[in-house]
Amino acid sequence: MGGNDELILRAMENWPEAQRDGVLNSIDGTAEDLASAYEDYFLLLQPPIVGGLTALTVFLIALFRRGLSWVARINIAFAVLTVGSLVGLAVFPIMVAQPQLGSWVFLPVWFLYGLTMYRGAKGVLAETVWGRAVKAVLFSTVTIVLVFIAGVTTFLLSLQQAANALQPPV
């Protein structure tokens, strides 16, 4: 199935040759060394970055229903995130095999975020079907944008740190 190291190696195959060669010529090691270091940093950085940004959805839920307790908001947010995350993890092997399809993974995850929010919002966050639908679309859209930002940030920081760690001695 591969891991994050395999994912970055596959992604590097699709980079422009000049970009790939520039990165590899700037390090003291091989593409596999870079991928291994990248995975180490990615595994370290992903939980706080993704968790921190997606936790911001708790504030969005507060706008949906004033007076809802923090515990209830956190439970709602992470219940919705769990469903989308399971699907995201299930399609991870596809992303490793075909990195160019990775952006399409966001569509079913976005849909499941919205569907889960829609189903769970009845009587808690909205009384009407229209209210539930609007809040579900808003929540899923904001959440997928935060997940995307977190993913790009984690990728870039991990790649930068991996390349820095493999700099040749001065």
Secondary structure, DSSP 8 states (H G I E B T S, - for coil): ---HHHHHHHHHHTS-HHHHHHHHHTSSS-HHHHHHHHHHHHHHHHHHHHHHHHTTHHHHHHHHSTT--HHHHHHHHHHHHHHHHHHHHHTHHHHHH-GGGGGGGHHHHHHHHHHHHHHHHBTTTBSSHHHHHHHHHHHHHHHHHHHHHHHHHHHHHHHHHHHHHT----
